[in-house]
Amino acid sequence: MSEMQDYKSSLSDFSSRKFETFSYLPELSKDQIRKQVQYIVDQGWNPAIEHTEPENAFDHYWYMWKLPMFGETDVDKILAEADACHKAHPKNHVRLIGYDNYAQSQGASMVIYRGEIKS
């Protein structure tokens, strides 16, 4: 059996918390985020932006930034909305979601901006 890494995370340690799969990887570059947005568009999924305070990320629903961008295929427009959300709420986590309307579920979800962590 291969060695598996135990990620030391706990609710009491905000800096150790993980959000979705990409949180276990090194932080994504702008180009890598762009590729993820392009993947969402290529799948025909509807992009959406959500945000929340870091301390509420596990206990509450995330706030919707505007409405989901139904049918939006312009990667630059999607990234501009994510950036606008981050600028409007710089202390919050901001995540990008790709809604699969056929499976009626999230096809992708990733935190693309991490907010300030209070200790």
Biopython code that builds the backbone (N, CA, C, O; Angstrom):
import numpy as np
from Bio.PDB.StructureBuilder import StructureBuilder

atoms = [
    (1, "MET", "N", (0.844, -1.180, 0.000)),
    (1, "MET", "CA", (0.000, 0.000, 0.000)),
    (1, "MET", "C", (0.889, 1.243, 0.000)),
    (1, "MET", "O", (1.886, 1.303, 0.720)),
    (2, "SER", "N", (0.525, 2.212, -0.796)),
    (2, "SER", "CA", (1.344, 3.430, -0.885)),
    (2, "SER", "C", (1.142, 4.297, 0.343)),
    (2, "SER", "O", (0.126, 4.212, 1.032)),
    (3, "GLU", "N", (2.137, 5.133, 0.598)),
    (3, "GLU", "CA", (2.054, 6.065, 1.718)),
    (3, "GLU", "C", (1.119, 7.205, 1.352)),
    (3, "GLU", "O", (1.253, 7.814, 0.291)),
    (4, "MET", "N", (0.187, 7.483, 2.224)),
    (4, "MET", "CA", (-0.744, 8.576, 1.992)),
    (4, "MET", "C", (-0.473, 9.658, 3.012)),
    (4, "MET", "O", (-0.149, 9.372, 4.164)),
    (5, "GLN", "N", (-0.605, 10.899, 2.585)),
    (5, "GLN", "CA", (-0.336, 12.026, 3.462)),
    (5, "GLN", "C", (-1.592, 12.396, 4.247)),
    (5, "GLN", "O", (-2.689, 12.459, 3.692)),
    (6, "ASP", "N", (-1.416, 12.635, 5.529)),
    (6, "ASP", "CA", (-2.502, 13.122, 6.373)),
    (6, "ASP", "C", (-2.418, 14.640, 6.412)),
    (6, "ASP", "O", (-1.420, 15.196, 6.870)),
    (7, "TYR", "N", (-3.455, 15.309, 5.937)),
    (7, "TYR", "CA", (-3.468, 16.767, 5.972)),
    (7, "TYR", "C", (-4.005, 17.208, 7.321)),
    (7, "TYR", "O", (-5.170, 16.981, 7.645)),
    (8, "LYS", "N", (-3.157, 17.831, 8.089)),
    (8, "LYS", "CA", (-3.531, 18.299, 9.422)),
    (8, "LYS", "C", (-4.456, 19.502, 9.284)),
    (8, "LYS", "O", (-3.993, 20.616, 9.036)),
    (9, "SER", "N", (-5.727, 19.290, 9.439)),
    (9, "SER", "CA", (-6.676, 20.390, 9.369)),
    (9, "SER", "C", (-7.706, 20.227, 10.477)),
    (9, "SER", "O", (-8.050, 19.119, 10.887)),
    (10, "SER", "N", (-8.183, 21.373, 10.943)),
    (10, "SER", "CA", (-9.185, 21.358, 11.999)),
    (10, "SER", "C", (-10.041, 22.604, 11.901)),
    (10, "SER", "O", (-9.633, 23.613, 11.326)),
    (11, "LEU", "N", (-11.226, 22.520, 12.467)),
    (11, "LEU", "CA", (-12.127, 23.667, 12.445)),
    (11, "LEU", "C", (-11.572, 24.835, 13.240)),
    (11, "LEU", "O", (-11.843, 25.991, 12.914)),
    (12, "SER", "N", (-10.802, 24.548, 14.274)),
    (12, "SER", "CA", (-10.286, 25.624, 15.119)),
    (12, "SER", "C", (-9.087, 26.348, 14.499)),
    (12, "SER", "O", (-8.739, 27.445, 14.934)),
    (13, "ASP", "N", (-8.459, 25.748, 13.494)),
    (13, "ASP", "CA", (-7.306, 26.363, 12.836)),
    (13, "ASP", "C", (-7.713, 26.783, 11.430)),
    (13, "ASP", "O", (-7.679, 25.982, 10.496)),
    (14, "PHE", "N", (-8.104, 28.073, 11.288)),
    (14, "PHE", "CA", (-8.610, 28.569, 10.009)),
    (14, "PHE", "C", (-7.621, 28.363, 8.872)),
    (14, "PHE", "O", (-8.025, 28.047, 7.753)),
    (15, "SER", "N", (-6.340, 28.535, 9.140)),
    (15, "SER", "CA", (-5.349, 28.434, 8.075)),
    (15, "SER", "C", (-5.171, 27.006, 7.563)),
    (15, "SER", "O", (-4.613, 26.808, 6.484)),
    (16, "SER", "N", (-5.630, 26.021, 8.311)),
    (16, "SER", "CA", (-5.464, 24.628, 7.894)),
    (16, "SER", "C", (-6.652, 24.094, 7.097)),
    (16, "SER", "O", (-6.579, 22.998, 6.540)),
    (17, "ARG", "N", (-7.723, 24.841, 7.038)),
    (17, "ARG", "CA", (-8.944, 24.353, 6.397)),
    (17, "ARG", "C", (-8.781, 24.195, 4.886)),
    (17, "ARG", "O", (-8.104, 24.988, 4.231)),
    (18, "LYS", "N", (-9.411, 23.164, 4.354)),
    (18, "LYS", "CA", (-9.360, 22.871, 2.933)),
    (18, "LYS", "C", (-10.749, 23.064, 2.336)),
    (18, "LYS", "O", (-11.761, 22.772, 2.974)),
    (19, "PHE", "N", (-10.779, 23.564, 1.095)),
    (19, "PHE", "CA", (-12.033, 23.816, 0.388)),
    (19, "PHE", "C", (-11.950, 23.174, -0.986)),
    (19, "PHE", "O", (-11.189, 23.632, -1.838)),
    (20, "GLU", "N", (-12.698, 22.154, -1.204)),
    (20, "GLU", "CA", (-12.732, 21.425, -2.454)),
    (20, "GLU", "C", (-11.367, 20.807, -2.778)),
    (20, "GLU", "O", (-10.398, 21.013, -2.048)),
    (21, "THR", "N", (-11.301, 20.070, -3.847)),
    (21, "THR", "CA", (-10.119, 19.295, -4.205)),
    (21, "THR", "C", (-8.876, 20.138, -4.412)),
    (21, "THR", "O", (-7.794, 19.755, -3.968)),
    (22, "PHE", "N", (-9.008, 21.290, -5.085)),
    (22, "PHE", "CA", (-7.828, 22.076, -5.431)),
    (22, "PHE", "C", (-7.129, 22.667, -4.218)),
    (22, "PHE", "O", (-5.980, 23.094, -4.327)),
    (23, "SER", "N", (-7.781, 22.703, -3.078)),
    (23, "SER", "CA", (-7.153, 23.240, -1.864)),
    (23, "SER", "C", (-5.999, 22.380, -1.382)),
    (23, "SER", "O", (-5.159, 22.839, -0.608)),
    (24, "TYR", "N", (-5.953, 21.145, -1.831)),
    (24, "TYR", "CA", (-4.878, 20.249, -1.411)),
    (24, "TYR", "C", (-3.658, 20.355, -2.320)),
    (24, "TYR", "O", (-2.626, 19.733, -2.066)),
    (25, "LEU", "N", (-3.786, 21.135, -3.363)),
    (25, "LEU", "CA", (-2.694, 21.346, -4.308)),
    (25, "LEU", "C", (-2.065, 22.707, -4.060)),
    (25, "LEU", "O", (-2.644, 23.535, -3.356)),
    (26, "PRO", "N", (-0.897, 22.951, -4.624)),
    (26, "PRO", "CA", (-0.336, 24.310, -4.531)),
    (26, "PRO", "C", (-1.328, 25.304, -5.147)),
    (26, "PRO", "O", (-2.137, 24.932, -5.998)),
    (27, "GLU", "N", (-1.261, 26.559, -4.717)),
    (27, "GLU", "CA", (-2.178, 27.573, -5.211)),
    (27, "GLU", "C", (-2.106, 27.656, -6.736)),
    (27, "GLU", "O", (-1.024, 27.626, -7.322)),
    (28, "LEU", "N", (-3.279, 27.762, -7.367)),
    (28, "LEU", "CA", (-3.331, 27.841, -8.822)),
    (28, "LEU", "C", (-2.846, 29.204, -9.303)),
    (28, "LEU", "O", (-3.139, 30.232, -8.691)),
    (29, "SER", "N", (-2.109, 29.199, -10.397)),
    (29, "SER", "CA", (-1.686, 30.453, -11.026)),
    (29, "SER", "C", (-2.870, 31.042, -11.795)),
    (29, "SER", "O", (-3.887, 30.375, -11.983)),
    (30, "LYS", "N", (-2.736, 32.277, -12.231)),
    (30, "LYS", "CA", (-3.791, 32.920, -13.041)),
    (30, "LYS", "C", (-4.051, 32.113, -14.311)),
    (30, "LYS", "O", (-5.200, 31.957, -14.723)),
    (31, "ASP", "N", (-2.990, 31.603, -14.929)),
    (31, "ASP", "CA", (-3.150, 30.806, -16.144)),
    (31, "ASP", "C", (-3.877, 29.492, -15.859)),
    (31, "ASP", "O", (-4.706, 29.057, -16.658)),
    (32, "GLN", "N", (-3.573, 28.866, -14.736)),
    (32, "GLN", "CA", (-4.250, 27.614, -14.382)),
    (32, "GLN", "C", (-5.730, 27.860, -14.070)),
    (32, "GLN", "O", (-6.581, 27.044, -14.423)),
    (33, "ILE", "N", (-6.034, 28.972, -13.417)),
    (33, "ILE", "CA", (-7.442, 29.316, -13.155)),
    (33, "ILE", "C", (-8.159, 29.542, -14.478)),
    (33, "ILE", "O", (-9.285, 29.081, -14.667)),
    (34, "ARG", "N", (-7.506, 30.252, -15.394)),
    (34, "ARG", "CA", (-8.088, 30.492, -16.722)),
    (34, "ARG", "C", (-8.405, 29.166, -17.420)),
    (34, "ARG", "O", (-9.454, 29.027, -18.049)),
    (35, "LYS", "N", (-7.503, 28.203, -17.307)),
    (35, "LYS", "CA", (-7.735, 26.894, -17.931)),
    (35, "LYS", "C", (-8.922, 26.175, -17.288)),
    (35, "LYS", "O", (-9.671, 25.479, -17.973)),
    (36, "GLN", "N", (-9.094, 26.342, -15.982)),
    (36, "GLN", "CA", (-10.245, 25.729, -15.310)),
    (36, "GLN", "C", (-11.550, 26.377, -15.770)),
    (36, "GLN", "O", (-12.554, 25.694, -15.975)),
    (37, "VAL", "N", (-11.524, 27.701, -15.931)),
    (37, "VAL", "CA", (-12.712, 28.402, -16.439)),
    (37, "VAL", "C", (-13.009, 27.934, -17.858)),
    (37, "VAL", "O", (-14.166, 27.694, -18.204)),
    (38, "GLN", "N", (-11.975, 27.803, -18.677)),
    (38, "GLN", "CA", (-12.176, 27.324, -20.047)),
    (38, "GLN", "C", (-12.760, 25.912, -20.040)),
    (38, "GLN", "O", (-13.609, 25.592, -20.872)),
    (39, "TYR", "N", (-12.319, 25.073, -19.118)),
    (39, "TYR", "CA", (-12.867, 23.715, -19.007)),
    (39, "TYR", "C", (-14.360, 23.769, -18.681)),
    (39, "TYR", "O", (-15.154, 23.036, -19.270)),
    (40, "ILE", "N", (-14.739, 24.641, -17.739)),
    (40, "ILE", "CA", (-16.159, 24.797, -17.380)),
    (40, "ILE", "C", (-16.961, 25.199, -18.610)),
    (40, "ILE", "O", (-18.025, 24.638, -18.874)),
    (41, "VAL", "N", (-16.455, 26.164, -19.358)),
    (41, "VAL", "CA", (-17.127, 26.628, -20.580)),
    (41, "VAL", "C", (-17.202, 25.497, -21.602)),
    (41, "VAL", "O", (-18.250, 25.287, -22.213)),
    (42, "ASP", "N", (-16.105, 24.769, -21.796)),
    (42, "ASP", "CA", (-16.066, 23.683, -22.778)),
    (42, "ASP", "C", (-17.061, 22.571, -22.454)),
    (42, "ASP", "O", (-17.562, 21.902, -23.357)),
    (43, "GLN", "N", (-17.347, 22.375, -21.172)),
    (43, "GLN", "CA", (-18.304, 21.351, -20.765)),
    (43, "GLN", "C", (-19.749, 21.803, -20.958)),
    (43, "GLN", "O", (-20.675, 20.998, -20.857)),
    (44, "GLY", "N", (-19.940, 23.094, -21.236)),
    (44, "GLY", "CA", (-21.294, 23.633, -21.383)),
    (44, "GLY", "C", (-21.938, 23.936, -20.041)),
    (44, "GLY", "O", (-23.152, 24.120, -19.959)),
    (45, "TRP", "N", (-21.130, 23.988, -18.991)),
    (45, "TRP", "CA", (-21.655, 24.275, -17.655)),
    (45, "TRP", "C", (-21.858, 25.773, -17.480)),
    (45, "TRP", "O", (-21.214, 26.575, -18.157)),
    (46, "ASN", "N", (-22.742, 26.146, -16.583)),
    (46, "ASN", "CA", (-23.032, 27.543, -16.301)),
    (46, "ASN", "C", (-22.167, 28.020, -15.141)),
    (46, "ASN", "O", (-22.274, 27.492, -14.034)),
    (47, "PRO", "N", (-21.311, 29.015, -15.380)),
    (47, "PRO", "CA", (-20.451, 29.507, -14.305)),
    (47, "PRO", "C", (-21.215, 30.373, -13.315)),
    (47, "PRO", "O", (-22.180, 31.049, -13.670)),
    (48, "ALA", "N", (-20.766, 30.339, -12.071)),
    (48, "ALA", "CA", (-21.335, 31.174, -11.015)),
    (48, "ALA", "C", (-20.220, 31.513, -10.035)),
    (48, "ALA", "O", (-19.239, 30.782, -9.904)),
    (49, "ILE", "N", (-20.394, 32.634, -9.355)),
    (49, "ILE", "CA", (-19.420, 33.100, -8.372)),
    (49, "ILE", "C", (-20.124, 33.197, -7.029)),
    (49, "ILE", "O", (-21.239, 33.711, -6.948)),
    (50, "GLU", "N", (-19.480, 32.705, -5.973)),
    (50, "GLU", "CA", (-19.987, 32.818, -4.607)),
    (50, "GLU", "C", (-18.866, 33.310, -3.707)),
    (50, "GLU", "O", (-17.689, 33.196, -4.048)),
    (51, "HIS", "N", (-19.239, 33.858, -2.553)),
    (51, "HIS", "CA", (-18.239, 34.330, -1.594)),
    (51, "HIS", "C", (-18.778, 34.185, -0.178)),
    (51, "HIS", "O", (-19.989, 34.129, 0.035)),
    (52, "THR", "N", (-17.867, 34.124, 0.785)),
    (52, "THR", "CA", (-18.239, 34.091, 2.200)),
    (52, "THR", "C", (-17.027, 34.452, 3.050)),
    (52, "THR", "O", (-15.885, 34.402, 2.593)),
    (53, "GLU", "N", (-17.305, 34.815, 4.291)),
    (53, "GLU", "CA", (-16.235, 35.089, 5.234)),
    (53, "GLU", "C", (-15.525, 33.768, 5.552)),
    (53, "GLU", "O", (-16.180, 32.730, 5.651)),
    (54, "PRO", "N", (-14.197, 33.791, 5.713)),
    (54, "PRO", "CA", (-13.479, 32.546, 5.979)),
    (54, "PRO", "C", (-14.012, 31.780, 7.192)),
    (54, "PRO", "O", (-14.076, 30.551, 7.174)),
    (55, "GLU", "N", (-14.391, 32.506, 8.237)),
    (55, "GLU", "CA", (-14.866, 31.820, 9.443)),
    (55, "GLU", "C", (-16.230, 31.167, 9.251)),
    (55, "GLU", "O", (-16.634, 30.339, 10.069)),
    (56, "ASN", "N", (-16.951, 31.524, 8.180)),
    (56, "ASN", "CA", (-18.277, 30.950, 7.918)),
    (56, "ASN", "C", (-18.279, 29.944, 6.776)),
    (56, "ASN", "O", (-19.340, 29.448, 6.398)),
    (57, "ALA", "N", (-17.141, 29.641, 6.234)),
    (57, "ALA", "CA", (-17.074, 28.817, 5.031)),
    (57, "ALA", "C", (-17.672, 27.415, 5.216)),
    (57, "ALA", "O", (-18.156, 26.821, 4.253)),
    (58, "PHE", "N", (-17.643, 26.894, 6.424)),
    (58, "PHE", "CA", (-18.182, 25.559, 6.656)),
    (58, "PHE", "C", (-19.561, 25.572, 7.309)),
    (58, "PHE", "O", (-20.295, 24.588, 7.223)),
    (59, "ASP", "N", (-19.913, 26.663, 7.954)),
    (59, "ASP", "CA", (-21.127, 26.687, 8.756)),
    (59, "ASP", "C", (-22.326, 27.324, 8.073)),
    (59, "ASP", "O", (-23.446, 27.203, 8.569)),
    (60, "HIS", "N", (-22.122, 27.995, 6.955)),
    (60, "HIS", "CA", (-23.181, 28.774, 6.337)),
    (60, "HIS", "C", (-23.196, 28.544, 4.829)),
    (60, "HIS", "O", (-22.234, 28.056, 4.236)),
    (61, "TYR", "N", (-24.319, 28.912, 4.244)),
    (61, "TYR", "CA", (-24.352, 28.956, 2.790)),
    (61, "TYR", "C", (-23.470, 30.101, 2.324)),
    (61, "TYR", "O", (-23.320, 31.097, 3.031)),
    (62, "TRP", "N", (-22.895, 29.969, 1.158)),
    (62, "TRP", "CA", (-22.087, 31.047, 0.587)),
    (62, "TRP", "C", (-23.028, 32.031, -0.090)),
    (62, "TRP", "O", (-24.099, 31.653, -0.565)),
    (63, "TYR", "N", (-22.621, 33.292, -0.130)),
    (63, "TYR", "CA", (-23.423, 34.333, -0.769)),
    (63, "TYR", "C", (-23.226, 34.264, -2.280)),
    (63, "TYR", "O", (-22.107, 34.087, -2.762)),
    (64, "MET", "N", (-24.314, 34.406, -3.016)),
    (64, "MET", "CA", (-24.224, 34.415, -4.461)),
    (64, "MET", "C", (-23.791, 35.804, -4.927)),
    (64, "MET", "O", (-24.335, 36.810, -4.473)),
    (65, "TRP", "N", (-22.825, 35.859, -5.820)),
    (65, "TRP", "CA", (-22.414, 37.112, -6.457)),
    (65, "TRP", "C", (-23.238, 37.230, -7.738)),
    (65, "TRP", "O", (-22.999, 36.523, -8.717)),
    (66, "LYS", "N", (-24.197, 38.124, -7.708)),
    (66, "LYS", "CA", (-25.119, 38.296, -8.831)),
    (66, "LYS", "C", (-25.821, 36.963, -9.099)),
    (66, "LYS", "O", (-25.935, 36.138, -8.192)),
    (67, "LEU", "N", (-26.282, 36.744, -10.300)),
    (67, "LEU", "CA", (-26.908, 35.477, -10.675)),
    (67, "LEU", "C", (-25.886, 34.618, -11.405)),
    (67, "LEU", "O", (-24.886, 35.137, -11.901)),
    (68, "PRO", "N", (-26.127, 33.296, -11.480)),
    (68, "PRO", "CA", (-25.229, 32.482, -12.305)),
    (68, "PRO", "C", (-25.193, 33.045, -13.724)),
    (68, "PRO", "O", (-26.169, 33.628, -14.197)),
    (69, "MET", "N", (-24.081, 32.868, -14.383)),
    (69, "MET", "CA", (-23.885, 33.427, -15.728)),
    (69, "MET", "C", (-24.337, 32.409, -16.774)),
    (69, "MET", "O", (-23.523, 31.818, -17.483)),
    (70, "PHE", "N", (-25.664, 32.219, -16.852)),
    (70, "PHE", "CA", (-26.239, 31.223, -17.746)),
    (70, "PHE", "C", (-25.813, 31.464, -19.194)),
    (70, "PHE", "O", (-26.046, 32.535, -19.755)),
    (71, "GLY", "N", (-25.188, 30.454, -19.782)),
    (71, "GLY", "CA", (-24.804, 30.529, -21.181)),
    (71, "GLY", "C", (-23.562, 31.355, -21.478)),
    (71, "GLY", "O", (-23.196, 31.505, -22.644)),
    (72, "GLU", "N", (-22.910, 31.891, -20.467)),
    (72, "GLU", "CA", (-21.721, 32.719, -20.709)),
    (72, "GLU", "C", (-20.559, 31.838, -21.152)),
    (72, "GLU", "O", (-20.238, 30.843, -20.503)),
    (73, "THR", "N", (-19.933, 32.216, -22.267)),
    (73, "THR", "CA", (-18.805, 31.443, -22.796)),
    (73, "THR", "C", (-17.530, 32.266, -22.900)),
    (73, "THR", "O", (-16.497, 31.742, -23.316)),
    (74, "ASP", "N", (-17.578, 33.539, -22.535)),
    (74, "ASP", "CA", (-16.403, 34.405, -22.604)),
    (74, "ASP", "C", (-15.613, 34.276, -21.296)),
    (74, "ASP", "O", (-16.044, 34.764, -20.252)),
    (75, "VAL", "N", (-14.480, 33.629, -21.365)),
    (75, "VAL", "CA", (-13.647, 33.379, -20.186)),
    (75, "VAL", "C", (-13.245, 34.686, -19.515)),
    (75, "VAL", "O", (-13.215, 34.771, -18.287)),
    (76, "ASP", "N", (-12.940, 35.698, -20.307)),
    (76, "ASP", "CA", (-12.534, 36.988, -19.739)),
    (76, "ASP", "C", (-13.664, 37.631, -18.930)),
    (76, "ASP", "O", (-13.407, 38.228, -17.884)),
    (77, "LYS", "N", (-14.895, 37.520, -19.394)),
    (77, "LYS", "CA", (-16.033, 38.071, -18.651)),
    (77, "LYS", "C", (-16.237, 37.327, -17.333)),
    (77, "LYS", "O", (-16.543, 37.943, -16.312)),
    (78, "ILE", "N", (-16.072, 36.024, -17.352)),
    (78, "ILE", "CA", (-16.228, 35.219, -16.137)),
    (78, "ILE", "C", (-15.144, 35.590, -15.127)),
    (78, "ILE", "O", (-15.430, 35.788, -13.946)),
    (79, "LEU", "N", (-13.906, 35.681, -15.595)),
    (79, "LEU", "CA", (-12.813, 36.057, -14.704)),
    (79, "LEU", "C", (-12.975, 37.483, -14.186)),
    (79, "LEU", "O", (-12.609, 37.775, -13.048)),
    (80, "ALA", "N", (-13.523, 38.373, -15.018)),
    (80, "ALA", "CA", (-13.757, 39.755, -14.585)),
    (80, "ALA", "C", (-14.794, 39.798, -13.467)),
    (80, "ALA", "O", (-14.662, 40.596, -12.539)),
    (81, "GLU", "N", (-15.812, 38.963, -13.537)),
    (81, "GLU", "CA", (-16.819, 38.907, -12.465)),
    (81, "GLU", "C", (-16.211, 38.371, -11.179)),
    (81, "GLU", "O", (-16.503, 38.878, -10.095)),
    (82, "ALA", "N", (-15.374, 37.357, -11.288)),
    (82, "ALA", "CA", (-14.707, 36.815, -10.100)),
    (82, "ALA", "C", (-13.817, 37.878, -9.468)),
    (82, "ALA", "O", (-13.778, 38.019, -8.246)),
    (83, "ASP", "N", (-13.105, 38.622, -10.305)),
    (83, "ASP", "CA", (-12.237, 39.685, -9.808)),
    (83, "ASP", "C", (-13.062, 40.801, -9.170)),
    (83, "ASP", "O", (-12.674, 41.333, -8.130)),
    (84, "ALA", "N", (-14.186, 41.160, -9.772)),
    (84, "ALA", "CA", (-15.056, 42.198, -9.209)),
    (84, "ALA", "C", (-15.602, 41.772, -7.846)),
    (84, "ALA", "O", (-15.700, 42.589, -6.931)),
    (85, "CYS", "N", (-15.954, 40.504, -7.715)),
    (85, "CYS", "CA", (-16.440, 39.987, -6.436)),
    (85, "CYS", "C", (-15.326, 40.080, -5.392)),
    (85, "CYS", "O", (-15.562, 40.493, -4.257)),
    (86, "HIS", "N", (-14.124, 39.697, -5.783)),
    (86, "HIS", "CA", (-12.986, 39.752, -4.860)),
    (86, "HIS", "C", (-12.693, 41.189, -4.431)),
    (86, "HIS", "O", (-12.407, 41.442, -3.261)),
    (87, "LYS", "N", (-12.761, 42.115, -5.363)),
    (87, "LYS", "CA", (-12.511, 43.520, -5.030)),
    (87, "LYS", "C", (-13.608, 44.088, -4.130)),
    (87, "LYS", "O", (-13.333, 44.914, -3.259)),
    (88, "ALA", "N", (-14.841, 43.650, -4.337)),
    (88, "ALA", "CA", (-15.954, 44.119, -3.511)),
    (88, "ALA", "C", (-15.930, 43.494, -2.116)),
    (88, "ALA", "O", (-16.420, 44.092, -1.158)),
    (89, "HIS", "N", (-15.360, 42.289, -2.001)),
    (89, "HIS", "CA", (-15.318, 41.558, -0.727)),
    (89, "HIS", "C", (-13.914, 40.990, -0.513)),
    (89, "HIS", "O", (-13.735, 39.772, -0.516)),
    (90, "PRO", "N", (-12.916, 41.862, -0.327)),
    (90, "PRO", "CA", (-11.522, 41.384, -0.271)),
    (90, "PRO", "C", (-11.196, 40.489, 0.912)),
    (90, "PRO", "O", (-10.199, 39.767, 0.871)),
    (91, "LYS", "N", (-11.995, 40.513, 1.952)),
    (91, "LYS", "CA", (-11.734, 39.668, 3.125)),
    (91, "LYS", "C", (-12.388, 38.297, 3.013)),
    (91, "LYS", "O", (-12.181, 37.438, 3.870)),
    (92, "ASN", "N", (-13.175, 38.089, 1.963)),
    (92, "ASN", "CA", (-13.916, 36.842, 1.807)),
    (92, "ASN", "C", (-13.216, 35.861, 0.868)),
    (92, "ASN", "O", (-12.423, 36.249, 0.010)),
    (93, "HIS", "N", (-13.532, 34.579, 1.056)),
    (93, "HIS", "CA", (-13.167, 33.572, 0.073)),
    (93, "HIS", "C", (-14.108, 33.771, -1.120)),
    (93, "HIS", "O", (-15.280, 34.106, -0.946)),
    (94, "VAL", "N", (-13.589, 33.564, -2.316)),
    (94, "VAL", "CA", (-14.403, 33.633, -3.531)),
    (94, "VAL", "C", (-14.217, 32.321, -4.264)),
    (94, "VAL", "O", (-13.094, 31.873, -4.493)),
    (95, "ARG", "N", (-15.334, 31.711, -4.629)),
    (95, "ARG", "CA", (-15.218, 30.450, -5.363)),
    (95, "ARG", "C", (-15.966, 30.522, -6.685)),
    (95, "ARG", "O", (-16.959, 31.233, -6.838)),
    (96, "LEU", "N", (-15.449, 29.764, -7.619)),
    (96, "LEU", "CA", (-16.028, 29.627, -8.945)),
    (96, "LEU", "C", (-16.710, 28.268, -9.016)),
    (96, "LEU", "O", (-16.149, 27.255, -8.600)),
    (97, "ILE", "N", (-17.916, 28.263, -9.544)),
    (97, "ILE", "CA", (-18.682, 27.019, -9.665)),
    (97, "ILE", "C", (-19.090, 26.849, -11.115)),
    (97, "ILE", "O", (-19.401, 27.825, -11.797)),
    (98, "GLY", "N", (-19.091, 25.618, -11.585)),
    (98, "GLY", "CA", (-19.633, 25.278, -12.900)),
    (98, "GLY", "C", (-20.834, 24.378, -12.680)),
    (98, "GLY", "O", (-20.685, 23.229, -12.264)),
    (99, "TYR", "N", (-22.034, 24.898, -12.958)),
    (99, "TYR", "CA", (-23.259, 24.118, -12.770)),
    (99, "TYR", "C", (-23.567, 23.311, -14.025)),
    (99, "TYR", "O", (-23.661, 23.855, -15.125)),
    (100, "ASP", "N", (-23.722, 22.016, -13.842)),
    (100, "ASP", "CA", (-24.096, 21.110, -14.920)),
    (100, "ASP", "C", (-25.616, 21.008, -14.906)),
    (100, "ASP", "O", (-26.188, 20.350, -14.037)),
    (101, "ASN", "N", (-26.274, 21.663, -15.871)),
    (101, "ASN", "CA", (-27.733, 21.685, -15.836)),
    (101, "ASN", "C", (-28.360, 20.355, -16.243)),
    (101, "ASN", "O", (-29.549, 20.146, -16.004)),
    (102, "TYR", "N", (-27.591, 19.449, -16.852)),
    (102, "TYR", "CA", (-28.138, 18.135, -17.191)),
    (102, "TYR", "C", (-28.136, 17.224, -15.977)),
    (102, "TYR", "O", (-29.135, 16.559, -15.701)),
    (103, "ALA", "N", (-27.035, 17.183, -15.250)),
    (103, "ALA", "CA", (-26.952, 16.367, -14.037)),
    (103, "ALA", "C", (-27.580, 17.098, -12.846)),
    (103, "ALA", "O", (-27.785, 16.502, -11.788)),
    (104, "GLN", "N", (-27.882, 18.375, -13.016)),
    (104, "GLN", "CA", (-28.444, 19.230, -11.968)),
    (104, "GLN", "C", (-27.588, 19.177, -10.708)),
    (104, "GLN", "O", (-28.069, 18.937, -9.601)),
    (105, "SER", "N", (-26.300, 19.412, -10.929)),
    (105, "SER", "CA", (-25.343, 19.411, -9.828)),
    (105, "SER", "C", (-24.161, 20.299, -10.204)),
    (105, "SER", "O", (-24.085, 20.824, -11.315)),
    (106, "GLN", "N", (-23.252, 20.453, -9.266)),
    (106, "GLN", "CA", (-22.028, 21.186, -9.545)),
    (106, "GLN", "C", (-21.056, 20.256, -10.266)),
    (106, "GLN", "O", (-20.720, 19.183, -9.765)),
    (107, "GLY", "N", (-20.616, 20.676, -11.432)),
    (107, "GLY", "CA", (-19.610, 19.900, -12.156)),
    (107, "GLY", "C", (-18.211, 20.266, -11.709)),
    (107, "GLY", "O", (-17.285, 19.460, -11.806)),
    (108, "ALA", "N", (-18.061, 21.497, -11.213)),
    (108, "ALA", "CA", (-16.768, 21.976, -10.729)),
    (108, "ALA", "C", (-17.023, 23.024, -9.656)),
    (108, "ALA", "O", (-18.015, 23.751, -9.700)),
    (109, "SER", "N", (-16.119, 23.090, -8.699)),
    (109, "SER", "CA", (-16.194, 24.099, -7.645)),
    (109, "SER", "C", (-14.801, 24.276, -7.073)),
    (109, "SER", "O", (-14.161, 23.310, -6.658)),
    (110, "MET", "N", (-14.331, 25.530, -7.052)),
    (110, "MET", "CA", (-12.991, 25.770, -6.540)),
    (110, "MET", "C", (-12.879, 27.173, -5.974)),
    (110, "MET", "O", (-13.429, 28.122, -6.532)),
    (111, "VAL", "N", (-12.169, 27.301, -4.871)),
    (111, "VAL", "CA", (-11.887, 28.607, -4.290)),
    (111, "VAL", "C", (-10.755, 29.214, -5.114)),
    (111, "VAL", "O", (-9.684, 28.621, -5.242)),
    (112, "ILE", "N", (-11.001, 30.406, -5.673)),
    (112, "ILE", "CA", (-9.967, 31.026, -6.505)),
    (112, "ILE", "C", (-9.347, 32.250, -5.840)),
    (112, "ILE", "O", (-8.302, 32.730, -6.280)),
    (113, "TYR", "N", (-9.979, 32.757, -4.789)),
    (113, "TYR", "CA", (-9.387, 33.800, -3.944)),
    (113, "TYR", "C", (-9.637, 33.411, -2.498)),
    (113, "TYR", "O", (-10.761, 33.083, -2.121)),
    (114, "ARG", "N", (-8.589, 33.447, -1.694)),
    (114, "ARG", "CA", (-8.751, 33.183, -0.274)),
    (114, "ARG", "C", (-8.807, 34.510, 0.458)),
    (114, "ARG", "O", (-8.009, 35.412, 0.208)),
    (115, "GLY", "N", (-9.767, 34.612, 1.369)),
    (115, "GLY", "CA", (-9.914, 35.821, 2.159)),
    (115, "GLY", "C", (-8.928, 35.863, 3.305)),
    (115, "GLY", "O", (-8.140, 34.940, 3.511)),
    (116, "GLU", "N", (-8.991, 36.953, 4.042)),
    (116, "GLU", "CA", (-8.129, 37.110, 5.217)),
    (116, "GLU", "C", (-8.574, 36.162, 6.307)),
    (116, "GLU", "O", (-9.765, 36.033, 6.592)),
    (117, "ILE", "N", (-7.614, 35.509, 6.906)),
    (117, "ILE", "CA", (-7.914, 34.541, 7.956)),
    (117, "ILE", "C", (-7.714, 35.202, 9.313)),
    (117, "ILE", "O", (-6.631, 35.692, 9.635)),
    (118, "LYS", "N", (-8.786, 35.203, 10.098)),
    (118, "LYS", "CA", (-8.701, 35.760, 11.455)),
    (118, "LYS", "C", (-8.237, 34.670, 12.397)),
    (118, "LYS", "O", (-8.662, 33.521, 12.282)),
    (119, "SER", "N", (-7.387, 35.016, 13.306)),
    (119, "SER", "CA", (-6.933, 33.986, 14.260)),
    (119, "SER", "C", (-7.478, 34.256, 15.636)),
    (119, "SER", "O", (-7.204, 33.499, 16.567)),
]
sb = StructureBuilder()
sb.init_structure("model")
sb.init_model(0)
sb.init_chain("A")
sb.init_seg("    ")
for serial, (resi, resn, name, xyz) in enumerate(atoms, 1):
    if name == "N":
        sb.init_residue(resn, " ", resi, " ")
    sb.init_atom(name, np.array(xyz, "f"), 0.0, 1.0, " ", f" {name:<3s}", serial, name[0])
structure = sb.get_structure()
